[in-house]
Amino acid sequence: MDNLIKYYIKNIIKESFIHEDYPNGFDMDFFKRLTNKSFKKRIEYCDQHLERIANGTSRIIYKINDEKVLKLAWNNKGLFQNETEYDYNINNIDNIDNEDIKDILAKIFDNDINYGWIEMEFARELTPDLFKRITKFDWDSYVKLMWKYFFTVKKDSSYISFTKGQAFSQDPKIEKKMSEDDFISTMIFFLIKTNTFMRDLTKLNSYGVVKRNGQDKIVLIDYGLTSEGFSTYYN
């Protein structure tokens, strides 16, 4: 009984803090009652109360405050991507403890039980100059290294059209130094252990910059599309 009481108290407190994160006028209880059958109503409600900062073919991103964004699905593709990001962030990947990858993923704070929306850590825009300042490596060199690992490990020729015949060889010394970098080595681990759509892992806008322990940290902010998801929803 004590544990049950603690559970309810914890969730009541959590709900209060979540509600305070939102601008005045945003009714979280009302928002949560809008089901996935009400994509249009959810969008209309968020457009009324939140700042829309980005949108794609499956989700709309709203800014909650300087710490959080709301990723709102507006079709089944968006539901799939929200669920995938939740699983990668909260659960384990192929029975491998995902503590190794959590550091390179934007955090998820809350979610709709049916993945109509997720609350994610707000990240600043990543630029090639900022990437180099943080990692000491060029963005183009990083992309080449990721594609090289992908084709070496996955042996998936279906992506060749996306690479437009690019050559991925570069100075072996640079490759070695990059593979020893904490962020890049963890990204390689993530590439190998997941089926995240490879093209997204080599797009600059799939990443952002957050503060961790007072330091700028690069994180993935768009990692919900898998190769299976692409085949199901985009072909």
Buried (B, 14 or more C-beta within 10 A) or exposed (E): EEEEEEEEEEEEEEBEEBEEBBEEEBEBEEBBEBEBEEBEEBBEBBEEBBEBEBEBEBBBBBBBEEBBBBBBBBEEBBBBBBBBBBBBBEEEBEEEEBEBBBEBBBBBBBBBEEBBBBBBBBBEEBEEEBBBEBBEBBBEBBBBBBBBBBBEEBEEEEBEEEBEEEEBEBEEEBBEBBEEBEBBBBBBBBBEBBBBBBBBBBEBEBBBBBEEEEEEBBBBBBBBBBBEBBEEBEE
